[in-house]
Amino acid sequence: MFEWFTATLQKYPEIALFLSLAIGYFVGKFTYKGLGLGAVTSTLLAAVVIGQLGIVISPNVKSVFFLMFLFAVGYGVGPQFVRGIASDGLPQAAFAVVVCIYCLAVPVIIAMLAGYDVGSAAGLYAGTQTISASMGLATDAINRLGLPADQTATTLNAMPIAYAVTYIFGTAGSAVILALIGPRLLGIDLAAACKDYETRHSAAAELGGAGSAWHRFELRAYRIKPDGPVVGLTATQAEALVPNARVFIERFRRNGTIQEATAETTLQAGDVVALVGPRDVLVDVLGREAEEINDPELLNVPAEGVDVYVTSKELDGKQLSEIAKLPLARGIFLRKIVRGATAAVIPILPNTTIHRGDILTLVGRSKDIAAATTNIGYADRATDVADVAFIGAAITLGALIGSLVLNIAGVPLTLSTAGGALIAGLVFGWLRSVHPTFGRIPSSTVWFMNSVGLNIFIAVVGISAGPGFVAGLKELGVSLFLWGVLATTIPLILAMYTGRYLFKFDPAILFGACAGARTTTAALGMITDSAKSQVPALGYTVTYAIGNTLLTIWGMVIVMLVA
């Protein structure tokens, strides 16, 4: 039975590939207190074990999926990458560059001290900095070194070994260092710092009473009493009587006829108005003074929640407190702000700044949503259809540009097709965010290209390196793990002190900025959990965009430095 299974996998290597993915994703979903191997490491380990059976897979397979993966990465971070080099994000972008230099320099120094070859150094870097994508560029760089075929194979096989040994602490250790050890080293009470940040940025605004107006809302009907305080007032004047809240009269029934309300509508005794606003305001404030009516017909209005891409130059850089006063905000509520490649949820505070490329989840009547969307940007309603023509053309263009070789003083310089695909993703991702009328890629498709594309690449690497894995692990295992602990820890400690004392970041966003520059999402999750706040995510997105790009490119650079 085993012989048949082995022979089948050897004859049909695609089966081994999908088996690696099945095991990797199954094992990778298990966590303990929020920490686990993850799909990438689990897939690599599964592929290495399966690779012991002597399975041969064409390297073209991993090249195809790696290009797809890199394009998806660039497509996701494009808007934030461009914003990161703009003036308002310059300090965080500069910080990310400094941290990325730490993340490159420390592994290079350790690799030289330990006497590791190029493959082990590249794997050490990729694992300790949890940047799996760098191995693709490192592979391209190693193949261009001109080494003998057997030496090239040995060098490439050493890379996933070093990656697998160091990645576990690279992930778990980073989260513990940033979320638990870092605040203690710097003497910061993270939860208190985030609460103070929210207080400072909310104190001067009257926008929803501690933010409640931005969240849960209801549409209810109330009858205006003859002696009511709103008789004779316009809708706008009546709405202003509710303190510290955003409430709107959407429509009203007068003499049995339902009419749409405008800001200038004058209210009369006996009118039944459909009022939308925060639930606590409608229940606790109006509920005591107004007569609530059950009027299903009046309240039967189309309502929806829509994700809207911000493309308006007029709104770019404005705070929510400013936007809330504009006519376009009438009748709509903001439920969520998503920013960046990892869809980080940005806290909704009066002083939160909106940027082009942000995704706002708006809730309200379909009519009001449509009017607001016209002024804000582009409604991105859910669809399963991806613009595959756009994907294919963009990757082709990027790969063609990346394939060009520029000889300077006899030294061939090239982005490689992989680097070209990444740059294409950055450019077209940014263009899509500014003009989202083309190039739509649903989030599920981006996830597939990102996650599955990378893991197929990793699976091919693991299966190909499988035969030499056990011997290499015995030779480098314990010492490599310990060197990996240092390579993970030192850059993070340097980053925390640099951000705190050189860049003088607010303690509330400092650790999020460190996590972003190191592209460790697991750490951000632990940081926000420890802080009991989403405020640290404000420092994550710009630094992540810069870090994800540079740390990937460093895979090529570390080969050049160590070689």
ROPAMI-592813 format. One line per 3 residues: their letters; for each residue x, y, z of C-alpha. Coordinates in steps of 0.25 Angstrom, whole numbers, plus 5000, padded with zeros to 4 digits. Each point is the difference from the previous one (the first is absolute). Layout:
% residues N
A) X/Y/Z ~ ...
% end
This chain:
% residues 563
MFE) 5000/5000/5000 ~ 5011/5010/5004 ~ 5008/4996/4987
WFT) 4988/5003/4992 ~ 4997/5013/5007 ~ 5015/5004/4998
ATL) 5000/4996/4985 ~ 4987/5008/4998 ~ 5005/5013/5006
QKY) 5013/4998/4992 ~ 4993/4999/4987 ~ 4989/5010/5003
PEI) 5008/5011/5008 ~ 4988/5009/5000 ~ 4993/4991/5010
ALF) 5012/5002/5009 ~ 4998/5015/4999 ~ 4985/5000/5004
LSL) 5003/4990/5011 ~ 5010/5010/5005 ~ 4990/5011/5000
AIG) 4989/4992/5006 ~ 5009/4996/5012 ~ 5006/5014/5001
YFV) 4987/5008/5001 ~ 4994/4989/5009 ~ 5011/5000/5010
GKF) 5003/5015/4999 ~ 4986/5004/5005 ~ 5003/4995/5014
TYK) 5004/5010/5010 ~ 5003/5001/5014 ~ 4997/5013/5007
GLG) 5000/5007/4986 ~ 5013/4994/4995 ~ 5003/4989/4991
LGA) 5008/4995/4989 ~ 4992/5006/4989 ~ 4997/4995/4986
VTS) 5013/5003/4994 ~ 5009/4993/5010 ~ 4991/4988/5001
TLL) 4999/4999/4985 ~ 5015/5001/4999 ~ 5002/4989/5011
AAV) 4990/4991/4993 ~ 5007/5002/4987 ~ 5013/4997/5006
VIG) 4995/4987/5005 ~ 4993/4996/4987 ~ 5013/5004/4993
QLG) 5007/4988/5007 ~ 4993/4991/4989 ~ 5009/5006/4989
IVI) 4989/5008/4993 ~ 5004/5009/4988 ~ 4992/5012/4997
SPN) 5004/5010/4989 ~ 5005/5013/5005 ~ 4991/5008/4990
VKS) 4988/4996/5009 ~ 5006/5008/5012 ~ 5003/5012/4991
VFF) 4986/5001/4994 ~ 4994/5000/5014 ~ 5011/5009/5006
LMF) 4997/5011/4989 ~ 4985/4999/5004 ~ 5003/5001/5015
LFA) 5009/5012/4998 ~ 4991/5008/4991 ~ 4989/4998/5011
VGY) 5009/5005/5011 ~ 5003/5012/4992 ~ 4985/5002/4996
GVG) 4996/5000/5014 ~ 5011/5010/5006 ~ 5000/5009/4988
PQF) 4991/5011/5005 ~ 5007/5000/5014 ~ 5014/4999/4993
VRG) 4997/5013/4992 ~ 4994/5007/5012 ~ 5012/4996/5009
IAS) 5010/5008/4991 ~ 4991/5012/5001 ~ 5002/5011/5010
DGL) 4990/4996/5010 ~ 5005/4986/5001 ~ 5015/5003/4999
PQA) 5004/4998/5014 ~ 4994/4986/5001 ~ 5005/4997/4986
AFA) 5014/5004/5004 ~ 4999/4992/5013 ~ 4996/4988/4992
VVV) 5013/5002/4991 ~ 5009/5001/5012 ~ 4993/4987/5007
CIY) 5002/4993/4986 ~ 5015/5003/5000 ~ 5001/4994/5015
CLA) 4993/4988/4995 ~ 5010/4998/4989 ~ 5012/5004/5007
VPV) 4999/4991/5012 ~ 4997/4987/4992 ~ 5012/5003/4991
IIA) 5009/5002/5012 ~ 4996/4988/5007 ~ 5001/4992/4987
MLA) 5014/5004/4999 ~ 5004/4998/5014 ~ 4994/4986/4999
GYD) 5006/4997/4987 ~ 4987/4996/4993 ~ 5000/4999/4985
VGS) 4991/5009/4991 ~ 4988/4990/5000 ~ 5000/4999/5016
AAG) 5002/5015/5001 ~ 4988/5003/4991 ~ 4991/4989/5007
LYA) 5005/5006/5014 ~ 4996/5014/4995 ~ 4986/4995/4995
GTQ) 4997/4992/5012 ~ 5004/5010/5011 ~ 4993/5012/4993
TIS) 4988/4991/4996 ~ 5001/5005/4985 ~ 4998/4987/4992
ASM) 4999/5008/4987 ~ 5015/5004/5001 ~ 5003/4985/4997
GLA) 4995/5001/4986 ~ 5009/5012/4997 ~ 5012/4993/5007
TDA) 4998/4988/4992 ~ 5001/5009/4987 ~ 5012/5007/5005
INR) 5007/4986/5004 ~ 4997/4995/4986 ~ 5007/5012/4994
LGL) 5013/4998/5008 ~ 5006/4991/4990 ~ 5003/4989/5010
PAD) 5001/4985/4995 ~ 4987/4993/4999 ~ 5003/4991/5012
QTA) 5004/5011/5009 ~ 4988/5009/4995 ~ 4991/4988/5004
TTL) 5006/4998/5014 ~ 4999/5015/5002 ~ 4986/5001/4997
NAM) 4996/4988/5008 ~ 5007/5006/5012 ~ 4990/5012/4999
PIA) 4987/4993/5004 ~ 5007/4993/5012 ~ 5005/5013/5006
YAV) 4986/5006/4997 ~ 4993/4989/5007 ~ 5009/5000/5012
TYI) 4999/5015/5003 ~ 4986/5003/4996 ~ 4993/4995/5012
FGT) 5007/5009/5009 ~ 5000/5011/4990 ~ 4985/5000/5001
AGS) 4997/4997/5014 ~ 5012/5007/5006 ~ 4997/5013/4992
AVI) 4986/5000/5006 ~ 5004/4998/5014 ~ 5012/5010/4999
LAL) 4991/5011/4994 ~ 4987/4998/5008 ~ 5006/4996/5014
IGP) 5014/5002/5001 ~ 5001/5013/4992 ~ 4991/5008/5009
RLL) 5007/4996/5012 ~ 5013/5003/4995 ~ 4996/5014/4996
GID) 4991/5002/5013 ~ 4987/5002/4992 ~ 4986/4996/5005
LAA) 4995/4996/4986 ~ 4985/5000/5004 ~ 5001/5013/5007
ACK) 5008/5006/4988 ~ 4989/4996/4990 ~ 4989/5005/5009
DYE) 5007/5014/5002 ~ 5002/5000/4985 ~ 4985/4998/4998
TRH) 4997/5011/5010 ~ 5010/5010/4994 ~ 4994/4998/4986
SAA) 4986/5000/5005 ~ 4999/5011/5010 ~ 4998/5012/4991
AEL) 4990/4994/4991 ~ 4985/4998/5001 ~ 4998/4989/4991
GGA) 4990/4989/5005 ~ 5003/5001/5015 ~ 5012/4991/5002
GSA) 4999/4995/4986 ~ 4986/4993/5002 ~ 4994/5007/4988
WHR) 5010/4993/4991 ~ 4995/4987/5003 ~ 4987/4993/5003
FEL) 4988/5008/4994 ~ 4985/4997/4998 ~ 4988/5006/4993
RAY) 4988/5003/5009 ~ 4987/5008/4998 ~ 4996/5011/5009
RIK) 4987/5009/5000 ~ 5002/5015/5002 ~ 4991/5005/5011
PDG) 4992/5013/4999 ~ 5009/5006/5011 ~ 5013/4994/4996
PVV) 5012/5008/4999 ~ 5003/4997/4985 ~ 4987/5005/4995
GLT) 5003/5011/4990 ~ 5014/4996/4999 ~ 5008/4995/4988
ATQ) 5005/4986/5000 ~ 5014/5005/5001 ~ 4996/5009/5012
AEA) 4993/4988/5007 ~ 5011/4991/4998 ~ 5010/5010/5007
LVP) 4991/4999/5013 ~ 5006/4986/5003 ~ 5013/5003/5007
NAR) 5013/4994/4996 ~ 4994/4990/4990 ~ 4997/4998/4985
VFI) 4986/4998/4997 ~ 4992/5002/4987 ~ 4986/5001/4996
ERF) 4999/4992/4988 ~ 4985/5000/4996 ~ 4987/5004/5006
RRN) 4985/4997/5000 ~ 4990/5012/4999 ~ 4985/4998/4998
GTI) 5002/4985/4997 ~ 5010/5003/4989 ~ 5015/4996/5001
QEA) 5010/5011/4995 ~ 5015/5000/4999 ~ 5007/5010/5010
TAE) 5010/5010/4996 ~ 5009/5009/5009 ~ 4989/5012/4997
TTL) 4988/4992/5003 ~ 4991/5007/5011 ~ 4994/4991/5010
QAG) 4986/5001/5004 ~ 4992/4995/5012 ~ 4994/4986/4997
DVV) 5012/4996/4991 ~ 5005/4986/5001 ~ 5015/5001/4997
ALV) 5010/4989/4997 ~ 5012/5003/5009 ~ 5014/4993/4998
GPR) 5011/5001/5010 ~ 5008/4992/5011 ~ 4991/4990/5007
DVL) 5004/5006/5014 ~ 4995/5014/4996 ~ 4987/4995/4994
VDV) 4997/4992/5012 ~ 5006/5007/5012 ~ 4998/5015/4995
LGR) 4988/5000/4991 ~ 4993/4988/5006 ~ 4997/5008/5012
EAE) 4994/5012/4993 ~ 4995/4996/4987 ~ 4988/4991/4996
EIN) 5005/4988/4993 ~ 4991/4995/4989 ~ 5000/4986/4993
DPE) 4999/5004/4985 ~ 5006/4989/4992 ~ 4997/5007/4987
LLN) 5007/5012/5004 ~ 5012/4992/5005 ~ 5001/4991/4988
VPA) 5011/5007/4992 ~ 5012/4993/4993 ~ 5012/5000/5008
EGV) 5014/4995/4998 ~ 5014/4999/5004 ~ 5010/5003/4989
DVY) 5015/5000/5000 ~ 5005/5013/4993 ~ 5014/5003/4995
VTS) 5004/5014/5003 ~ 5005/5006/4987 ~ 4996/5015/5002
KEL) 5011/5010/5001 ~ 4991/5009/5008 ~ 4999/4990/5012
DGK) 5014/4995/4999 ~ 5007/5004/5013 ~ 4987/5005/5007
QLS) 4996/4996/5014 ~ 4987/4993/5003 ~ 4995/5011/5008
EIA) 5001/5009/4988 ~ 4994/4990/4990 ~ 4988/4998/5010
KLP) 4996/5015/4997 ~ 5000/4999/4985 ~ 4986/4998/4993
LAR) 5005/4987/4995 ~ 5000/4994/5014 ~ 4985/5002/5002
GIF) 4993/4987/5003 ~ 5012/4991/5000 ~ 5008/4994/5010
LRK) 5014/4994/5000 ~ 5001/4986/5006 ~ 5015/4997/4996
IVR) 5013/5005/4994 ~ 5009/4990/4993 ~ 5014/5004/4996
GAT) 5012/4993/4994 ~ 5004/4986/4995 ~ 4996/4993/5012
AAV) 4986/5007/5001 ~ 5004/5006/5013 ~ 4988/5006/5007
IPI) 5002/5014/5004 ~ 4994/5006/5012 ~ 4988/5009/4997
LPN) 5003/5013/5008 ~ 4997/5014/4997 ~ 5014/5004/4997
TTI) 5002/4987/4991 ~ 5006/5005/4986 ~ 4994/4994/4988
HRG) 5009/4997/4988 ~ 4998/4997/4986 ~ 5000/4985/4999
DIL) 4993/4998/5013 ~ 4988/4991/5000 ~ 4988/5005/5008
TLV) 4988/4992/5003 ~ 4988/5009/5000 ~ 4986/4996/5005
GRS) 4987/5007/4997 ~ 4989/5001/4990 ~ 5004/4996/4986
KDI) 4996/5014/4995 ~ 5009/5007/5010 ~ 5011/4990/4997
AAA) 5000/5002/4985 ~ 5000/5015/5002 ~ 5012/5000/5010
TTN) 5008/4990/4991 ~ 4999/5009/4988 ~ 5008/5010/5009
IGY) 5009/4991/5007 ~ 5005/4990/4989 ~ 4996/4987/4995
ADR) 4990/4989/5006 ~ 5006/4987/5000 ~ 4989/4990/5001
ATD) 5003/4986/5002 ~ 5002/4991/4988 ~ 5007/4987/4997
VAD) 5006/5005/4986 ~ 5014/5004/4999 ~ 5006/5008/4989
VAF) 5009/4989/4995 ~ 5004/5007/4987 ~ 5006/5011/5009
IGA) 5007/4990/5009 ~ 5007/4993/4988 ~ 5003/5013/4993
AIT) 5006/5006/5013 ~ 5009/4988/5004 ~ 5004/4999/4985
LGA) 5005/5015/5000 ~ 5007/4999/5013 ~ 5007/4987/4997
LIG) 5004/5006/4986 ~ 5006/5012/5007 ~ 5006/4992/5011
SLV) 5007/4991/4990 ~ 5008/5011/4994 ~ 5015/5000/5004
LNI) 5008/5012/5002 ~ 5015/4999/5000 ~ 5008/5010/5008
AGV) 5015/4998/5001 ~ 4998/4986/4996 ~ 4990/4997/5011
PLT) 4987/4995/4995 ~ 4988/5007/5007 ~ 4986/4996/4999
LST) 4987/5000/5008 ~ 4997/4985/4995 ~ 4987/4996/4995
AGG) 4996/4998/5015 ~ 5004/5015/5004 ~ 4993/5005/4987
ALI) 4987/4993/5004 ~ 5001/5006/5014 ~ 5002/5014/4994
AGL) 4988/4998/4991 ~ 4992/4996/5011 ~ 5004/5013/5008
VFG) 4997/5009/4988 ~ 4987/4994/4995 ~ 4995/4998/5015
WLR) 5002/5015/5002 ~ 4993/5003/4987 ~ 4988/4991/5003
SVH) 4998/5007/5014 ~ 5000/5014/4993 ~ 4992/4996/4988
PTF) 4992/4987/5004 ~ 4993/4999/4987 ~ 5009/4990/4995
GRI) 5009/4988/5005 ~ 4990/4995/5011 ~ 5006/4988/5007
PSS) 4990/4995/5011 ~ 5006/4998/5014 ~ 4998/4985/4999
TVW) 5008/5000/4987 ~ 5011/5008/5006 ~ 5001/4991/5012
FMN) 5001/4988/4990 ~ 5011/5006/4992 ~ 5007/5005/5013
SVG) 4998/4988/5009 ~ 4999/4988/4990 ~ 5010/5006/4990
LNI) 5011/5001/5011 ~ 4997/4987/5006 ~ 5001/4992/4987
FIA) 5013/5007/4998 ~ 5004/4996/5014 ~ 4995/4986/4998
VVG) 5009/4998/4987 ~ 5012/5005/5008 ~ 4997/4991/5011
ISA) 4998/4987/4991 ~ 5012/5003/4992 ~ 5009/5002/5012
GPG) 4994/4989/5008 ~ 5011/4989/4998 ~ 5011/5010/5005
FVA) 4991/5005/5012 ~ 5003/4990/5011 ~ 5015/5000/4998
GLK) 5000/5015/5000 ~ 4992/5001/5012 ~ 5009/4991/5008
ELG) 5012/5009/4996 ~ 4994/5014/5003 ~ 4988/4997/5009
VSL) 5002/5005/5014 ~ 5011/5011/4997 ~ 4991/5005/4988
FLW) 4988/5001/5009 ~ 5008/5008/5011 ~ 5006/5009/4989
GVL) 4986/5002/4995 ~ 4995/5005/5014 ~ 5011/5011/4999
ATT) 4997/5004/4986 ~ 4985/5001/5004 ~ 5002/5007/5013
IPL) 5011/5011/4997 ~ 4993/5007/4989 ~ 4987/5001/5007
ILA) 5006/5006/5013 ~ 5008/5010/4991 ~ 4987/5003/4993
MYT) 4992/5003/5013 ~ 5011/5009/5006 ~ 5002/5007/4986
GRY) 4985/5003/4999 ~ 4999/5005/5014 ~ 5012/5009/5002
LFK) 5004/5003/4985 ~ 4987/5001/4993 ~ 4992/5003/5013
FDP) 4988/4993/4996 ~ 4988/5000/5009 ~ 5001/4987/5009
AIL) 4986/4996/4996 ~ 5004/4998/4985 ~ 5015/4997/5002
FGA) 4999/4985/5001 ~ 4990/4999/4989 ~ 5010/5008/4991
CAG) 5011/4990/5005 ~ 4991/4988/4996 ~ 4997/5006/4986
ART) 5014/5003/4997 ~ 5003/4985/5003 ~ 4987/4996/4993
TTA) 4996/4991/5012 ~ 4985/5000/5000 ~ 5000/4990/5012
ALG) 5007/5010/5008 ~ 4990/5011/4996 ~ 4989/4991/5005
MIT) 5007/4997/5013 ~ 5003/5015/5002 ~ 4985/5005/4998
DSA) 4996/4989/5009 ~ 5009/5004/5011 ~ 4997/5015/4997
KSQ) 4985/4997/5000 ~ 4999/5009/4989 ~ 5002/5001/4985
VPA) 5008/5013/5001 ~ 5013/4993/4997 ~ 4995/4997/4986
LGY) 5002/5015/4997 ~ 5015/4997/5000 ~ 4999/4987/4992
TVT) 4995/5003/4986 ~ 5011/5010/4994 ~ 5011/4992/5007
YAI) 4995/4987/4995 ~ 4999/5005/4986 ~ 5015/5005/5000
GNT) 5005/4988/5008 ~ 4993/4989/4992 ~ 5006/5006/4987
LLT) 5014/5002/5006 ~ 5001/4987/5008 ~ 4996/4992/4987
IWG) 5011/5007/4992 ~ 5010/4998/5011 ~ 4999/4985/4996
MVI) 5008/5004/4988 ~ 5009/5009/5007 ~ 5005/4990/5011
VML) 5005/4991/4989 ~ 5008/5011/4994 ~ 5006/5004/5014
VA) 5003/4986/5005 ~ 5005/4995/4987
% end
